[in-house]
Amino acid sequence: MWTSAQYRRVVQGSAWYDLIVTAAFATPWSFAALHGVLTSVSQALDLPGELPAFEPMHMLMANLLGSIVCVWAVLRIRDPQQIYGRYDAVGRFLFSAWQLYALLHGASSLLVVFLIFELAWGVVQVLPVRQSSLASHAPTGPAPNL
């Protein structure tokens, strides 16, 4: 169980992870460089699965993903609300499902590293958050008539 302050740090940490990992997806030029590096790593490690060349529509999808994830990450860095962490966890479980689907259909095994991080960040963001002591001492009866 997290305290409220700890959970805010978890939300910020997951946001920083997202920003660092996806920033290179945001532009065609940075993604082309990243794709080259990932292809080289995959070939050097002789990993199973394919990391295909990207056509313009693939590049567009990668750039859209990178752009929106970076904006979402900056929002959570600047304002790490609990509700944002909960929504982010749902998004991570969806991303994990699609990453697993891609792996089962021949995607590069490099994806396993990202899948592990997605699942880990998702799990830590669905753990319960302890209510603050002020909230637990709030009146529970009906509001007084004024």
Contacts in CASP RR format, 6 or more apart in sequence:
PFRMAT RR
TARGET T0000
AUTHOR 0000-0000-0000
METHOD contacts of the structure
MODEL  1
MWTSAQYRRVVQGSAWYDLIVTAAFATPWSFAALHGVLTSVSQALDLPGE
LPAFEPMHMLMANLLGSIVCVWAVLRIRDPQQIYGRYDAVGRFLFSAWQL
YALLHGASSLLVVFLIFELAWGVVQVLPVRQSSLASHAPTGPAPNL
1 127 0 8 1.000
1 128 0 8 1.000
1 129 0 8 1.000
1 130 0 8 1.000
2 10 0 8 1.000
2 127 0 8 1.000
2 128 0 8 1.000
2 129 0 8 1.000
2 130 0 8 1.000
3 129 0 8 1.000
3 130 0 8 1.000
3 132 0 8 1.000
4 82 0 8 1.000
4 129 0 8 1.000
4 130 0 8 1.000
4 131 0 8 1.000
4 132 0 8 1.000
7 82 0 8 1.000
7 85 0 8 1.000
7 129 0 8 1.000
8 80 0 8 1.000
8 81 0 8 1.000
8 82 0 8 1.000
9 80 0 8 1.000
10 85 0 8 1.000
10 124 0 8 1.000
10 125 0 8 1.000
11 76 0 8 1.000
11 80 0 8 1.000
11 81 0 8 1.000
11 82 0 8 1.000
11 84 0 8 1.000
11 85 0 8 1.000
11 88 0 8 1.000
11 125 0 8 1.000
12 76 0 8 1.000
12 77 0 8 1.000
12 80 0 8 1.000
14 76 0 8 1.000
14 85 0 8 1.000
14 88 0 8 1.000
14 92 0 8 1.000
14 121 0 8 1.000
14 122 0 8 1.000
14 124 0 8 1.000
14 125 0 8 1.000
15 72 0 8 1.000
15 73 0 8 1.000
15 74 0 8 1.000
15 75 0 8 1.000
15 76 0 8 1.000
15 77 0 8 1.000
15 80 0 8 1.000
15 88 0 8 1.000
16 73 0 8 1.000
16 77 0 8 1.000
17 117 0 8 1.000
17 121 0 8 1.000
18 69 0 8 1.000
18 70 0 8 1.000
18 72 0 8 1.000
18 73 0 8 1.000
18 76 0 8 1.000
19 70 0 8 1.000
19 73 0 8 1.000
19 74 0 8 1.000
19 77 0 8 1.000
21 114 0 8 1.000
21 117 0 8 1.000
22 65 0 8 1.000
22 66 0 8 1.000
22 69 0 8 1.000
22 70 0 8 1.000
22 73 0 8 1.000
23 30 0 8 1.000
23 66 0 8 1.000
23 70 0 8 1.000
24 30 0 8 1.000
24 31 0 8 1.000
24 33 0 8 1.000
24 34 0 8 1.000
25 31 0 8 1.000
25 34 0 8 1.000
25 62 0 8 1.000
25 63 0 8 1.000
25 65 0 8 1.000
25 66 0 8 1.000
25 67 0 8 1.000
25 69 0 8 1.000
26 63 0 8 1.000
26 66 0 8 1.000
26 67 0 8 1.000
26 70 0 8 1.000
27 63 0 8 1.000
28 59 0 8 1.000
28 63 0 8 1.000
31 54 0 8 1.000
31 59 0 8 1.000
31 62 0 8 1.000
31 63 0 8 1.000
32 54 0 8 1.000
32 59 0 8 1.000
35 51 0 8 1.000
35 54 0 8 1.000
38 51 0 8 1.000
38 108 0 8 1.000
38 110 0 8 1.000
39 51 0 8 1.000
41 110 0 8 1.000
42 49 0 8 1.000
42 51 0 8 1.000
42 108 0 8 1.000
42 109 0 8 1.000
42 110 0 8 1.000
47 108 0 8 1.000
47 109 0 8 1.000
47 110 0 8 1.000
48 106 0 8 1.000
48 108 0 8 1.000
48 109 0 8 1.000
49 106 0 8 1.000
49 107 0 8 1.000
49 108 0 8 1.000
49 109 0 8 1.000
50 106 0 8 1.000
50 107 0 8 1.000
50 108 0 8 1.000
51 107 0 8 1.000
51 108 0 8 1.000
51 110 0 8 1.000
54 62 0 8 1.000
72 88 0 8 1.000
75 84 0 8 1.000
76 84 0 8 1.000
76 85 0 8 1.000
76 88 0 8 1.000
82 129 0 8 1.000
85 125 0 8 1.000
86 125 0 8 1.000
86 126 0 8 1.000
88 121 0 8 1.000
88 122 0 8 1.000
88 125 0 8 1.000
89 121 0 8 1.000
89 122 0 8 1.000
89 123 0 8 1.000
89 125 0 8 1.000
89 126 0 8 1.000
92 118 0 8 1.000
92 119 0 8 1.000
92 121 0 8 1.000
92 122 0 8 1.000
92 125 0 8 1.000
93 118 0 8 1.000
93 119 0 8 1.000
93 122 0 8 1.000
95 118 0 8 1.000
96 115 0 8 1.000
96 118 0 8 1.000
96 119 0 8 1.000
96 122 0 8 1.000
99 107 0 8 1.000
99 111 0 8 1.000
99 114 0 8 1.000
99 115 0 8 1.000
99 118 0 8 1.000
100 115 0 8 1.000
102 111 0 8 1.000
103 109 0 8 1.000
103 111 0 8 1.000
103 112 0 8 1.000
103 115 0 8 1.000
END
